Amino acid sequence: MTKLTRPLRSVLYIPGSKPRALEKARTLACDAIIFDLEDAVTPEEKASARDILAEALKTGGYGARLRIIRINGLDTEWGADDARAAAGMKPDAILLPKVGSPADLEALAELVGDIPLWAMMETPAAMLNAPAIAAHRQLQAMVMGTNDLAKDLQTRFRPDRLPLMAGLGLCLLAAKSQNIAIIDGVYNAFKDDAGLQVECDQGRDMGFDGKTLIHPAQLDVANAAFSPSQDEADLARRQIAAYEAAQAGGQGVAVVDGRIVENLHVATARETLAKLDAIASLTAE
């Protein structure tokens, strides 16, 4: 599976059963939308939600935003029908909840063909099987389901998320080893910008590509947190310039702000600037 090179700073859940929410999503500054047929839809609305979402995606208007459909699990009465319907909507990817092993992804692939797959990582089994799941040929991204994981682990909420660190770390290592995207879990208190900022900064520092969000009010914080800052961009440019000058002078390393700059630092600097360019391009669209 080809690595996603586009920004995934903000990945917003939108209920597939709510026409007004589907309409509003066309105007929101998110990098990707997860159109949800699972948790956000009541059992009574499951079937009608497919039709409502199909019409919205047929109408279009979502611009450059990545369009992902989260179906119900294949072990539910709605999952297989969701999968077939989602494949017909031609999304950018289909997200499967509660993936526990590569076999779950294989079962979905048999229903939807070669559409890229995303995996919800939200159970202890998923954490332990993360390397095998990440290696599935159609998997493009992992999405942390931290609420379900916390429930299964019987943890208490902590702002530092210490009880979840083992699982988050296992999934991060698995995703990075396969060069696929990985998106952090949601922050439930959508009116608490300060708490969201702390969790976004933590996720960014750990290496997550972005944050799943439950409310449009969280977009600005997530977009800023997962974008390179002006200081980071300035440092990247200075590192590249200093290293190129050092090479021209026959040296293998440079020094910037009293720190050694080697080729690995330059590679990171180039990635930082490329991400800024990608963000600018996405915003322009």
C-alpha atoms as an extended CHARMM CRD file, in Angstrom:
* protein
*
       285  EXT
         1         1  MET       CA              0.0000000000        0.0000000000        0.0000000000  PROA      1               0.0000000000
         2         2  THR       CA              1.3740000000        3.4050000000       -1.0100000000  PROA      2               0.0000000000
         3         3  LYS       CA              2.0400000000        5.7320000000        1.9260000000  PROA      3               0.0000000000
         4         4  LEU       CA             -0.2860000000        8.6880000000        2.3190000000  PROA      4               0.0000000000
         5         5  THR       CA              1.8070000000       11.8030000000        1.7670000000  PROA      5               0.0000000000
         6         6  ARG       CA             -1.0200000000       14.2880000000        2.2970000000  PROA      6               0.0000000000
         7         7  PRO       CA             -1.7550000000       15.9950000000        5.6440000000  PROA      7               0.0000000000
         8         8  LEU       CA             -3.9430000000       14.1390000000        8.1410000000  PROA      8               0.0000000000
         9         9  ARG       CA             -3.7910000000       16.6640000000       10.9740000000  PROA      9               0.0000000000
        10        10  SER       CA             -7.5360000000       16.6980000000       11.6390000000  PROA      10              0.0000000000
        11        11  VAL       CA             -9.7500000000       13.6700000000       10.9840000000  PROA      11              0.0000000000
        12        12  LEU       CA            -13.3460000000       14.5320000000       11.8600000000  PROA      12              0.0000000000
        13        13  TYR       CA            -16.1050000000       12.0180000000       12.6130000000  PROA      13              0.0000000000
        14        14  ILE       CA            -19.4210000000       12.9010000000       10.9490000000  PROA      14              0.0000000000
        15        15  PRO       CA            -22.6190000000       10.8310000000       11.4880000000  PROA      15              0.0000000000
        16        16  GLY       CA            -23.6780000000        9.2440000000        8.2200000000  PROA      16              0.0000000000
        17        17  SER       CA            -27.3260000000        9.5560000000        9.2200000000  PROA      17              0.0000000000
        18        18  LYS       CA            -27.4370000000       13.3460000000        9.6400000000  PROA      18              0.0000000000
        19        19  PRO       CA            -27.9740000000       15.3180000000        6.3910000000  PROA      19              0.0000000000
        20        20  ARG       CA            -27.2740000000       18.6670000000        8.0740000000  PROA      20              0.0000000000
        21        21  ALA       CA            -23.9650000000       17.4430000000        9.4560000000  PROA      21              0.0000000000
        22        22  LEU       CA            -23.0250000000       15.9770000000        6.0720000000  PROA      22              0.0000000000
        23        23  GLU       CA            -23.7730000000       19.3260000000        4.4520000000  PROA      23              0.0000000000
        24        24  LYS       CA            -21.8110000000       21.3260000000        7.0230000000  PROA      24              0.0000000000
        25        25  ALA       CA            -18.7950000000       19.0610000000        6.6150000000  PROA      25              0.0000000000
        26        26  ARG       CA            -18.3000000000       20.4110000000        3.0920000000  PROA      26              0.0000000000
        27        27  THR       CA            -17.2260000000       23.7410000000        4.5850000000  PROA      27              0.0000000000
        28        28  LEU       CA            -15.0430000000       22.6080000000        7.4940000000  PROA      28              0.0000000000
        29        29  ALA       CA            -11.2560000000       22.9660000000        7.6200000000  PROA      29              0.0000000000
        30        30  CYS       CA            -10.5100000000       19.2960000000        8.2560000000  PROA      30              0.0000000000
        31        31  ASP       CA             -7.9740000000       17.2300000000        6.3500000000  PROA      31              0.0000000000
        32        32  ALA       CA            -10.1430000000       14.1130000000        6.3600000000  PROA      32              0.0000000000
        33        33  ILE       CA            -13.6850000000       13.0450000000        7.2430000000  PROA      33              0.0000000000
        34        34  ILE       CA            -14.7370000000        9.7270000000        8.7220000000  PROA      34              0.0000000000
        35        35  PHE       CA            -18.3510000000        9.2690000000        7.6580000000  PROA      35              0.0000000000
        36        36  ASP       CA            -19.6060000000        7.1000000000       10.5040000000  PROA      36              0.0000000000
        37        37  LEU       CA            -22.1240000000        4.3030000000       10.0760000000  PROA      37              0.0000000000
        38        38  GLU       CA            -21.1630000000        2.6930000000       13.3990000000  PROA      38              0.0000000000
        39        39  ASP       CA            -21.1940000000        4.3600000000       16.8330000000  PROA      39              0.0000000000
        40        40  ALA       CA            -22.8440000000        7.6120000000       15.7190000000  PROA      40              0.0000000000
        41        41  VAL       CA            -25.8500000000        5.8380000000       14.1680000000  PROA      41              0.0000000000
        42        42  THR       CA            -28.6530000000        4.1590000000       16.1400000000  PROA      42              0.0000000000
        43        43  PRO       CA            -29.7180000000        0.6160000000       15.2110000000  PROA      43              0.0000000000
        44        44  GLU       CA            -32.9980000000        1.9590000000       13.8450000000  PROA      44              0.0000000000
        45        45  GLU       CA            -31.1300000000        4.2900000000       11.4710000000  PROA      45              0.0000000000
        46        46  LYS       CA            -28.4590000000        1.8700000000       10.2190000000  PROA      46              0.0000000000
        47        47  ALA       CA            -30.1010000000        1.0160000000        6.8950000000  PROA      47              0.0000000000
        48        48  SER       CA            -31.3190000000        4.5160000000        6.0840000000  PROA      48              0.0000000000
        49        49  ALA       CA            -27.9140000000        5.9830000000        6.9690000000  PROA      49              0.0000000000
        50        50  ARG       CA            -26.3620000000        4.0960000000        4.0450000000  PROA      50              0.0000000000
        51        51  ASP       CA            -28.7780000000        5.7580000000        1.6190000000  PROA      51              0.0000000000
        52        52  ILE       CA            -28.3220000000        9.2080000000        3.1430000000  PROA      52              0.0000000000
        53        53  LEU       CA            -24.5350000000        8.9210000000        2.9950000000  PROA      53              0.0000000000
        54        54  ALA       CA            -24.5610000000        7.5300000000       -0.5460000000  PROA      54              0.0000000000
        55        55  GLU       CA            -26.5550000000       10.5270000000       -1.7260000000  PROA      55              0.0000000000
        56        56  ALA       CA            -24.2290000000       12.9730000000        0.0350000000  PROA      56              0.0000000000
        57        57  LEU       CA            -21.1100000000       11.4220000000       -1.5000000000  PROA      57              0.0000000000
        58        58  LYS       CA            -22.7590000000       11.2810000000       -4.9160000000  PROA      58              0.0000000000
        59        59  THR       CA            -23.5130000000       15.0010000000       -4.6360000000  PROA      59              0.0000000000
        60        60  GLY       CA            -19.8810000000       15.6180000000       -3.6690000000  PROA      60              0.0000000000
        61        61  GLY       CA            -18.5220000000       18.9890000000       -2.6800000000  PROA      61              0.0000000000
        62        62  TYR       CA            -16.0080000000       17.6840000000       -0.1300000000  PROA      62              0.0000000000
        63        63  GLY       CA            -13.0770000000       19.0810000000       -2.0510000000  PROA      63              0.0000000000
        64        64  ALA       CA             -9.6270000000       17.8010000000       -1.1720000000  PROA      64              0.0000000000
        65        65  ARG       CA            -10.7710000000       16.2850000000        2.1240000000  PROA      65              0.0000000000
        66        66  LEU       CA            -10.0530000000       12.5720000000        2.3470000000  PROA      66              0.0000000000
        67        67  ARG       CA            -13.3460000000       10.6280000000        2.5210000000  PROA      67              0.0000000000
        68        68  ILE       CA            -13.3350000000        7.5540000000        4.7690000000  PROA      68              0.0000000000
        69        69  ILE       CA            -16.4030000000        5.4630000000        5.6170000000  PROA      69              0.0000000000
        70        70  ARG       CA            -16.4850000000        3.6650000000        8.9680000000  PROA      70              0.0000000000
        71        71  ILE       CA            -18.7260000000        0.6300000000        8.6830000000  PROA      71              0.0000000000
        72        72  ASN       CA            -20.1320000000       -1.5690000000       11.4180000000  PROA      72              0.0000000000
        73        73  GLY       CA            -18.1320000000       -4.6300000000       12.3700000000  PROA      73              0.0000000000
        74        74  LEU       CA            -18.4920000000       -7.6600000000       10.1390000000  PROA      74              0.0000000000
        75        75  ASP       CA            -19.6410000000       -9.6200000000       13.1780000000  PROA      75              0.0000000000
        76        76  THR       CA            -22.7970000000       -7.4670000000       13.3710000000  PROA      76              0.0000000000
        77        77  GLU       CA            -25.9730000000       -7.7800000000       11.3420000000  PROA      77              0.0000000000
        78        78  TRP       CA            -25.1330000000       -4.5630000000        9.4650000000  PROA      78              0.0000000000
        79        79  GLY       CA            -21.4480000000       -5.0060000000        8.6940000000  PROA      79              0.0000000000
        80        80  ALA       CA            -21.4920000000       -6.9580000000        5.4200000000  PROA      80              0.0000000000
        81        81  ASP       CA            -24.2270000000       -4.7660000000        3.9280000000  PROA      81              0.0000000000
        82        82  ASP       CA            -22.3410000000       -1.6690000000        5.0700000000  PROA      82              0.0000000000
        83        83  ALA       CA            -19.1810000000       -2.9310000000        3.3890000000  PROA      83              0.0000000000
        84        84  ARG       CA            -20.8690000000       -3.5960000000        0.0500000000  PROA      84              0.0000000000
        85        85  ALA       CA            -22.6980000000       -0.2640000000        0.1560000000  PROA      85              0.0000000000
        86        86  ALA       CA            -19.5280000000        1.6240000000        1.1130000000  PROA      86              0.0000000000
        87        87  ALA       CA            -17.5930000000        0.0620000000       -1.7610000000  PROA      87              0.0000000000
        88        88  GLY       CA            -20.2610000000        1.3210000000       -4.1430000000  PROA      88              0.0000000000
        89        89  MET       CA            -19.8370000000        4.8680000000       -2.8110000000  PROA      89              0.0000000000
        90        90  LYS       CA            -16.1950000000        4.8440000000       -3.9670000000  PROA      90              0.0000000000
        91        91  PRO       CA            -14.6380000000        6.4260000000       -0.8550000000  PROA      91              0.0000000000
        92        92  ASP       CA            -10.9300000000        7.0480000000       -0.4260000000  PROA      92              0.0000000000
        93        93  ALA       CA            -10.8640000000        4.3120000000        2.2360000000  PROA      93              0.0000000000
        94        94  ILE       CA            -13.0790000000        2.0780000000        4.3770000000  PROA      94              0.0000000000
        95        95  LEU       CA            -12.5050000000        1.9770000000        8.1390000000  PROA      95              0.0000000000
        96        96  LEU       CA            -13.1750000000       -1.2700000000        9.9950000000  PROA      96              0.0000000000
        97        97  PRO       CA            -13.8740000000       -1.0720000000       13.7490000000  PROA      97              0.0000000000
        98        98  LYS       CA            -12.3700000000       -3.3610000000       16.3840000000  PROA      98              0.0000000000
        99        99  VAL       CA             -9.7830000000       -4.9880000000       14.1620000000  PROA      99              0.0000000000
       100       100  GLY       CA             -8.1960000000       -7.7880000000       16.1530000000  PROA      100             0.0000000000
       101       101  SER       CA             -6.0840000000       -9.5450000000       13.5480000000  PROA      101             0.0000000000
       102       102  PRO       CA             -5.1770000000       -9.4270000000        9.8310000000  PROA      102             0.0000000000
       103       103  ALA       CA             -7.9850000000      -11.9320000000        9.2120000000  PROA      103             0.0000000000
       104       104  ASP       CA            -10.5260000000       -9.1890000000        9.9790000000  PROA      104             0.0000000000
       105       105  LEU       CA             -9.0420000000       -6.9890000000        7.2640000000  PROA      105             0.0000000000
       106       106  GLU       CA             -8.8910000000       -9.9270000000        4.8690000000  PROA      106             0.0000000000
       107       107  ALA       CA            -12.6010000000      -10.5830000000        5.3780000000  PROA      107             0.0000000000
       108       108  LEU       CA            -13.3410000000       -6.9500000000        4.5480000000  PROA      108             0.0000000000
       109       109  ALA       CA            -11.0640000000       -6.9920000000        1.4990000000  PROA      109             0.0000000000
       110       110  GLU       CA            -13.0200000000       -9.9400000000        0.1240000000  PROA      110             0.0000000000
       111       111  LEU       CA            -16.1690000000       -7.8000000000        0.2230000000  PROA      111             0.0000000000
       112       112  VAL       CA            -14.8080000000       -4.4730000000       -1.0490000000  PROA      112             0.0000000000
       113       113  GLY       CA            -12.0300000000       -5.3730000000       -3.4800000000  PROA      113             0.0000000000
       114       114  ASP       CA             -8.8880000000       -3.2720000000       -3.6390000000  PROA      114             0.0000000000
       115       115  ILE       CA            -10.2120000000       -0.1330000000       -1.8830000000  PROA      115             0.0000000000
       116       116  PRO       CA             -7.6750000000        1.0880000000        0.7290000000  PROA      116             0.0000000000
       117       117  LEU       CA             -8.4870000000       -0.0290000000        4.2570000000  PROA      117             0.0000000000
       118       118  TRP       CA             -8.1190000000        1.7240000000        7.6050000000  PROA      118             0.0000000000
       119       119  ALA       CA             -8.1640000000       -0.1540000000       10.9200000000  PROA      119             0.0000000000
       120       120  MET       CA             -9.6270000000        0.9340000000       14.2560000000  PROA      120             0.0000000000
       121       121  MET       CA             -7.1120000000       -0.1320000000       16.9040000000  PROA      121             0.0000000000
       122       122  GLU       CA             -9.1870000000       -0.2880000000       20.0710000000  PROA      122             0.0000000000
       123       123  THR       CA             -8.8370000000       -3.6520000000       21.8010000000  PROA      123             0.0000000000
       124       124  PRO       CA             -6.0740000000       -5.4220000000       23.7460000000  PROA      124             0.0000000000
       125       125  ALA       CA             -5.9030000000       -8.0280000000       20.9500000000  PROA      125             0.0000000000
       126       126  ALA       CA             -5.2880000000       -5.2570000000       18.4110000000  PROA      126             0.0000000000
       127       127  MET       CA             -2.4070000000       -3.9100000000       20.4750000000  PROA      127             0.0000000000
       128       128  LEU       CA             -0.7620000000       -7.3330000000       20.6840000000  PROA      128             0.0000000000
       129       129  ASN       CA             -1.3280000000       -8.0380000000       16.9740000000  PROA      129             0.0000000000
       130       130  ALA       CA             -0.4340000000       -4.5480000000       15.7510000000  PROA      130             0.0000000000
       131       131  PRO       CA              2.6380000000       -5.5750000000       13.6920000000  PROA      131             0.0000000000
       132       132  ALA       CA              0.6880000000       -8.2170000000       11.7450000000  PROA      132             0.0000000000
       133       133  ILE       CA             -2.2720000000       -5.8800000000       11.2350000000  PROA      133             0.0000000000
       134       134  ALA       CA             -0.0170000000       -3.0720000000        9.9990000000  PROA      134             0.0000000000
       135       135  ALA       CA              1.5360000000       -5.4190000000        7.4460000000  PROA      135             0.0000000000
       136       136  HSD       CA             -1.7540000000       -6.1700000000        5.6630000000  PROA      136             0.0000000000
       137       137  ARG       CA             -1.3180000000       -5.3490000000        1.9820000000  PROA      137             0.0000000000
       138       138  GLN       CA             -4.3470000000       -3.0130000000        1.7880000000  PROA      138             0.0000000000
       139       139  LEU       CA             -3.9200000000       -1.1900000000        5.0680000000  PROA      139             0.0000000000
       140       140  GLN       CA             -3.2990000000        2.5160000000        4.6310000000  PROA      140             0.0000000000
       141       141  ALA       CA             -3.8040000000        3.8550000000        8.1620000000  PROA      141             0.0000000000
       142       142  MET       CA             -4.4480000000        2.9310000000       11.7700000000  PROA      142             0.0000000000
       143       143  VAL       CA             -6.8820000000        4.9070000000       13.9410000000  PROA      143             0.0000000000
       144       144  MET       CA             -6.5810000000        4.6780000000       17.7130000000  PROA      144             0.0000000000
       145       145  GLY       CA             -9.8670000000        3.9410000000       19.4890000000  PROA      145             0.0000000000
       146       146  THR       CA             -8.7670000000        5.1320000000       22.8980000000  PROA      146             0.0000000000
       147       147  ASN       CA            -12.2290000000        5.1640000000       24.4990000000  PROA      147             0.0000000000
       148       148  ASP       CA            -12.8540000000        1.4770000000       23.8010000000  PROA      148             0.0000000000
       149       149  LEU       CA             -9.2970000000        0.5840000000       24.7180000000  PROA      149             0.0000000000
       150       150  ALA       CA             -9.6010000000        2.3710000000       28.0640000000  PROA      150             0.0000000000
       151       151  LYS       CA            -12.8690000000        0.5180000000       28.7110000000  PROA      151             0.0000000000
       152       152  ASP       CA            -11.3220000000       -2.8670000000       28.0010000000  PROA      152             0.0000000000
       153       153  LEU       CA             -8.2540000000       -2.0730000000       30.1080000000  PROA      153             0.0000000000
       154       154  GLN       CA            -10.4730000000       -0.8090000000       32.9570000000  PROA      154             0.0000000000
       155       155  THR       CA             -8.3160000000        2.2950000000       33.3470000000  PROA      155             0.0000000000
       156       156  ARG       CA             -9.0870000000        5.6240000000       34.9390000000  PROA      156             0.0000000000
       157       157  PHE       CA             -8.8160000000        8.8260000000       32.9430000000  PROA      157             0.0000000000
       158       158  ARG       CA             -5.5000000000       10.6280000000       33.3550000000  PROA      158             0.0000000000
       159       159  PRO       CA             -4.4800000000       13.7640000000       31.4430000000  PROA      159             0.0000000000
       160       160  ASP       CA             -1.0970000000       12.1670000000       30.7330000000  PROA      160             0.0000000000
       161       161  ARG       CA             -2.7650000000        9.0010000000       29.3200000000  PROA      161             0.0000000000
       162       162  LEU       CA             -0.1860000000        6.8610000000       31.1020000000  PROA      162             0.0000000000
       163       163  PRO       CA             -2.4310000000        3.7470000000       31.1990000000  PROA      163             0.0000000000
       164       164  LEU       CA             -2.7310000000        3.8670000000       27.3880000000  PROA      164             0.0000000000
       165       165  MET       CA              0.9350000000        4.4320000000       26.6010000000  PROA      165             0.0000000000
       166       166  ALA       CA              1.8040000000        0.7730000000       26.0590000000  PROA      166             0.0000000000
       167       167  GLY       CA             -0.9470000000        0.3570000000       23.4700000000  PROA      167             0.0000000000
       168       168  LEU       CA             -0.2970000000        3.6740000000       21.7750000000  PROA      168             0.0000000000
       169       169  GLY       CA              3.3970000000        2.8740000000       21.5470000000  PROA      169             0.0000000000
       170       170  LEU       CA              2.8710000000       -0.6130000000       20.1300000000  PROA      170             0.0000000000
       171       171  CYS       CA              0.6140000000        0.7230000000       17.3860000000  PROA      171             0.0000000000
       172       172  LEU       CA              2.9650000000        3.5980000000       16.5930000000  PROA      172             0.0000000000
       173       173  LEU       CA              5.8910000000        1.2150000000       16.1800000000  PROA      173             0.0000000000
       174       174  ALA       CA              3.8290000000       -1.0870000000       13.9800000000  PROA      174             0.0000000000
       175       175  ALA       CA              2.5710000000        1.7260000000       11.7540000000  PROA      175             0.0000000000
       176       176  LYS       CA              5.9770000000        3.3470000000       11.3660000000  PROA      176             0.0000000000
       177       177  SER       CA              7.5810000000       -0.0050000000       10.5530000000  PROA      177             0.0000000000
       178       178  GLN       CA              5.1900000000       -0.3800000000        7.6140000000  PROA      178             0.0000000000
       179       179  ASN       CA              5.2610000000        3.2860000000        6.5780000000  PROA      179             0.0000000000
       180       180  ILE       CA              1.5100000000        3.7370000000        7.0180000000  PROA      180             0.0000000000
       181       181  ALA       CA             -0.3690000000        6.6110000000        8.6570000000  PROA      181             0.0000000000
       182       182  ILE       CA             -1.5020000000        6.5220000000       12.2740000000  PROA      182             0.0000000000
       183       183  ILE       CA             -4.0970000000        8.8350000000       13.8080000000  PROA      183             0.0000000000
       184       184  ASP       CA             -4.4820000000        9.4900000000       17.5430000000  PROA      184             0.0000000000
       185       185  GLY       CA             -7.7400000000        8.8950000000       19.4020000000  PROA      185             0.0000000000
       186       186  VAL       CA            -10.4370000000       11.4360000000       20.2370000000  PROA      186             0.0000000000
       187       187  TYR       CA            -10.5240000000       13.9390000000       23.0780000000  PROA      187             0.0000000000
       188       188  ASN       CA            -14.0010000000       13.7560000000       24.5800000000  PROA      188             0.0000000000
       189       189  ALA       CA            -14.2910000000       17.1870000000       26.2240000000  PROA      189             0.0000000000
       190       190  PHE       CA            -14.9110000000       19.1760000000       23.0470000000  PROA      190             0.0000000000
       191       191  LYS       CA            -15.2370000000       22.4940000000       24.9050000000  PROA      191             0.0000000000
       192       192  ASP       CA            -11.9020000000       22.0740000000       26.6990000000  PROA      192             0.0000000000
       193       193  ASP       CA             -9.3840000000       23.6390000000       24.3130000000  PROA      193             0.0000000000
       194       194  ALA       CA             -6.5900000000       23.5890000000       26.8880000000  PROA      194             0.0000000000
       195       195  GLY       CA             -6.9520000000       19.8670000000       27.5130000000  PROA      195             0.0000000000
       196       196  LEU       CA             -7.1920000000       19.1780000000       23.7970000000  PROA      196             0.0000000000
       197       197  GLN       CA             -4.0310000000       21.1960000000       23.2180000000  PROA      197             0.0000000000
       198       198  VAL       CA             -2.1230000000       19.0990000000       25.7610000000  PROA      198             0.0000000000
       199       199  GLU       CA             -3.2710000000       15.8440000000       24.1830000000  PROA      199             0.0000000000
       200       200  CYS       CA             -2.5780000000       17.0420000000       20.6240000000  PROA      200             0.0000000000
       201       201  ASP       CA              0.9230000000       18.1670000000       21.6020000000  PROA      201             0.0000000000
       202       202  GLN       CA              1.5410000000       14.8220000000       23.2630000000  PROA      202             0.0000000000
       203       203  GLY       CA              0.3390000000       12.9250000000       20.2040000000  PROA      203             0.0000000000
       204       204  ARG       CA              2.4230000000       15.0440000000       17.8590000000  PROA      204             0.0000000000
       205       205  ASP       CA              5.5240000000       14.5790000000       20.0140000000  PROA      205             0.0000000000
       206       206  MET       CA              4.9630000000       10.8170000000       20.0100000000  PROA      206             0.0000000000
       207       207  GLY       CA              4.8110000000       10.7180000000       16.2220000000  PROA      207             0.0000000000
       208       208  PHE       CA              1.1170000000       10.5530000000       15.3630000000  PROA      208             0.0000000000
       209       209  ASP       CA              0.1440000000       12.0700000000       12.0120000000  PROA      209             0.0000000000
       210       210  GLY       CA             -2.9890000000       13.7320000000       13.3640000000  PROA      210             0.0000000000
       211       211  LYS       CA             -5.9650000000       13.5430000000       15.7140000000  PROA      211             0.0000000000
       212       212  THR       CA             -9.4600000000       12.1420000000       15.3330000000  PROA      212             0.0000000000
       213       213  LEU       CA            -12.0300000000       14.7300000000       16.3930000000  PROA      213             0.0000000000
       214       214  ILE       CA            -15.6570000000       14.6020000000       17.5010000000  PROA      214             0.0000000000
       215       215  HSD       CA            -16.6180000000       18.2670000000       17.0010000000  PROA      215             0.0000000000
       216       216  PRO       CA            -15.7560000000       21.0600000000       14.5340000000  PROA      216             0.0000000000
       217       217  ALA       CA            -14.7690000000       23.2660000000       17.4850000000  PROA      217             0.0000000000
       218       218  GLN       CA            -11.6520000000       21.0960000000       17.8490000000  PROA      218             0.0000000000
       219       219  LEU       CA            -10.3460000000       21.6870000000       14.3200000000  PROA      219             0.0000000000
       220       220  ASP       CA             -8.2310000000       24.7980000000       14.8680000000  PROA      220             0.0000000000
       221       221  VAL       CA             -6.3180000000       23.3080000000       17.8040000000  PROA      221             0.0000000000
       222       222  ALA       CA             -5.5680000000       20.0500000000       15.9970000000  PROA      222             0.0000000000
       223       223  ASN       CA             -4.5810000000       21.7050000000       12.7230000000  PROA      223             0.0000000000
       224       224  ALA       CA             -2.1470000000       24.0020000000       14.4950000000  PROA      224             0.0000000000
       225       225  ALA       CA             -0.6810000000       21.2920000000       16.7160000000  PROA      225             0.0000000000
       226       226  PHE       CA              0.0840000000       18.9270000000       13.8510000000  PROA      226             0.0000000000
       227       227  SER       CA              1.4560000000       21.6220000000       11.5350000000  PROA      227             0.0000000000
       228       228  PRO       CA              5.1370000000       22.5990000000       11.6280000000  PROA      228             0.0000000000
       229       229  SER       CA              5.5370000000       25.8680000000       13.5200000000  PROA      229             0.0000000000
       230       230  GLN       CA              7.2390000000       28.9250000000       12.0600000000  PROA      230             0.0000000000
       231       231  ASP       CA             10.2380000000       28.2830000000       14.3030000000  PROA      231             0.0000000000
       232       232  GLU       CA             10.4610000000       24.6840000000       13.0770000000  PROA      232             0.0000000000
       233       233  ALA       CA             10.2650000000       25.8240000000        9.4720000000  PROA      233             0.0000000000
       234       234  ASP       CA             12.9510000000       28.4640000000        9.9800000000  PROA      234             0.0000000000
       235       235  LEU       CA             15.2430000000       25.9480000000       11.6710000000  PROA      235             0.0000000000
       236       236  ALA       CA             14.6920000000       23.4460000000        8.8500000000  PROA      236             0.0000000000
       237       237  ARG       CA             15.7210000000       26.0020000000        6.2350000000  PROA      237             0.0000000000
       238       238  ARG       CA             18.8120000000       27.0060000000        8.2010000000  PROA      238             0.0000000000
       239       239  GLN       CA             19.8310000000       23.3800000000        8.6990000000  PROA      239             0.0000000000
       240       240  ILE       CA             19.5430000000       22.6250000000        5.0010000000  PROA      240             0.0000000000
       241       241  ALA       CA             21.4810000000       25.7420000000        4.0330000000  PROA      241             0.0000000000
       242       242  ALA       CA             24.2420000000       25.0880000000        6.5770000000  PROA      242             0.0000000000
       243       243  TYR       CA             24.6040000000       21.4430000000        5.5820000000  PROA      243             0.0000000000
       244       244  GLU       CA             24.7690000000       22.2600000000        1.8840000000  PROA      244             0.0000000000
       245       245  ALA       CA             27.4100000000       24.8920000000        2.6020000000  PROA      245             0.0000000000
       246       246  ALA       CA             29.3930000000       22.3880000000        4.6760000000  PROA      246             0.0000000000
       247       247  GLN       CA             29.2440000000       19.8260000000        1.8900000000  PROA      247             0.0000000000
       248       248  ALA       CA             30.4070000000       22.3950000000       -0.6330000000  PROA      248             0.0000000000
       249       249  GLY       CA             33.3980000000       22.9660000000        1.6220000000  PROA      249             0.0000000000
       250       250  GLY       CA             34.1800000000       19.2720000000        1.8250000000  PROA      250             0.0000000000
       251       251  GLN       CA             32.6600000000       18.7160000000        5.2830000000  PROA      251             0.0000000000
       252       252  GLY       CA             30.1860000000       15.9710000000        6.2140000000  PROA      252             0.0000000000
       253       253  VAL       CA             28.4780000000       17.8100000000        9.0710000000  PROA      253             0.0000000000
       254       254  ALA       CA             27.4260000000       21.3600000000        9.8920000000  PROA      254             0.0000000000
       255       255  VAL       CA             26.6410000000       23.2340000000       13.1050000000  PROA      255             0.0000000000
       256       256  VAL       CA             23.4370000000       25.2260000000       13.6640000000  PROA      256             0.0000000000
       257       257  ASP       CA             22.6300000000       26.8650000000       17.0070000000  PROA      257             0.0000000000
       258       258  GLY       CA             25.4520000000       24.9280000000       18.6000000000  PROA      258             0.0000000000
       259       259  ARG       CA             24.1280000000       21.5390000000       17.4730000000  PROA      259             0.0000000000
       260       260  ILE       CA             25.5440000000       19.1150000000       14.9680000000  PROA      260             0.0000000000
       261       261  VAL       CA             23.5720000000       18.7750000000       11.7230000000  PROA      261             0.0000000000
       262       262  GLU       CA             24.0510000000       15.5260000000        9.8070000000  PROA      262             0.0000000000
       263       263  ASN       CA             22.2930000000       14.0690000000        6.7950000000  PROA      263             0.0000000000
       264       264  LEU       CA             19.5500000000       12.5290000000        8.9770000000  PROA      264             0.0000000000
       265       265  HSD       CA             18.6970000000       15.9720000000       10.3710000000  PROA      265             0.0000000000
       266       266  VAL       CA             18.5600000000       17.3580000000        6.8470000000  PROA      266             0.0000000000
       267       267  ALA       CA             16.1880000000       14.5650000000        5.8110000000  PROA      267             0.0000000000
       268       268  THR       CA             13.8830000000       15.5360000000        8.6840000000  PROA      268             0.0000000000
       269       269  ALA       CA             14.1800000000       19.2030000000        7.7380000000  PROA      269             0.0000000000
       270       270  ARG       CA             13.1610000000       18.4440000000        4.1550000000  PROA      270             0.0000000000
       271       271  GLU       CA             10.1710000000       16.4470000000        5.4250000000  PROA      271             0.0000000000
       272       272  THR       CA              9.1260000000       19.4310000000        7.5540000000  PROA      272             0.0000000000
       273       273  LEU       CA              9.1700000000       21.7810000000        4.5830000000  PROA      273             0.0000000000
       274       274  ALA       CA              7.4150000000       19.2410000000        2.3650000000  PROA      274             0.0000000000
       275       275  LYS       CA              4.6430000000       18.9620000000        4.9580000000  PROA      275             0.0000000000
       276       276  LEU       CA              4.2350000000       22.7360000000        4.9810000000  PROA      276             0.0000000000
       277       277  ASP       CA              3.9680000000       22.7420000000        1.1960000000  PROA      277             0.0000000000
       278       278  ALA       CA              1.3670000000       19.9570000000        1.3340000000  PROA      278             0.0000000000
       279       279  ILE       CA             -0.6670000000       21.8620000000        3.9130000000  PROA      279             0.0000000000
       280       280  ALA       CA             -0.5210000000       25.0100000000        1.7870000000  PROA      280             0.0000000000
       281       281  SER       CA             -1.6310000000       23.0560000000       -1.2660000000  PROA      281             0.0000000000
       282       282  LEU       CA             -4.5160000000       21.4410000000        0.6010000000  PROA      282             0.0000000000
       283       283  THR       CA             -5.6430000000       24.8070000000        1.9580000000  PROA      283             0.0000000000
       284       284  ALA       CA             -5.5110000000       26.3290000000       -1.5310000000  PROA      284             0.0000000000
       285       285  GLU       CA             -7.8310000000       23.6250000000       -2.8240000000  PROA      285             0.0000000000
